[in-house]
């Protein structure tokens, strides 16, 4: 999801939410593309800057490790929790969790709507919903989807060194 505005404020005596413009930010959200609302927003994160240009190509993984795991953009690679963009870029981790609040979100196509992330309930679960009947798919930035990798067994089971490079 691309978030183009943040820090909602409320006009006195109205329900109108006003957003303060910020540079585009990106939400890392996992969910059913057809979902309009759901749970587990506590597992969502936020990249305050576009992680794509700050990424490291898979072909440079060996060099990244040789230089101590610090990318040219000065973020640290974590072999136990790493992100891969669909075009083969190893990316820095987003900041977790996404704070409760209202976010103006878009997939940079046709839909722009409000994402509401609720405060955690007594069990730590955070509900979320999109406004105006929008679905997660509608506000997903399709050009640069990413995936989070965490090793299930041995430390080498889930490594950029093992990632296919043919696609």
Secondary structure as UniProt FT lines:
FT   STRAND          2..10
FT   TURN            12..13
FT   STRAND          17..28
FT   TURN            33..34
FT   STRAND          37..38
FT   HELIX           41..43
FT   STRAND          45..47
FT   TURN            53..54
FT   STRAND          56..57
FT   HELIX           58..60
FT   HELIX           61..66
FT   TURN            67..68
FT   TURN            72..73
FT   TURN            79..80
FT   STRAND          82..85
FT   TURN            86..88
FT   STRAND          89..91
FT   STRAND          95..96
FT   STRAND          101..106
FT   STRAND          112..117
FT   TURN            122..123
FT   STRAND          128..130
FT   TURN            132..133
FT   HELIX           136..139
FT   HELIX           142..144
FT   STRAND          146..149
FT   TURN            155..156
FT   HELIX           160..162
//
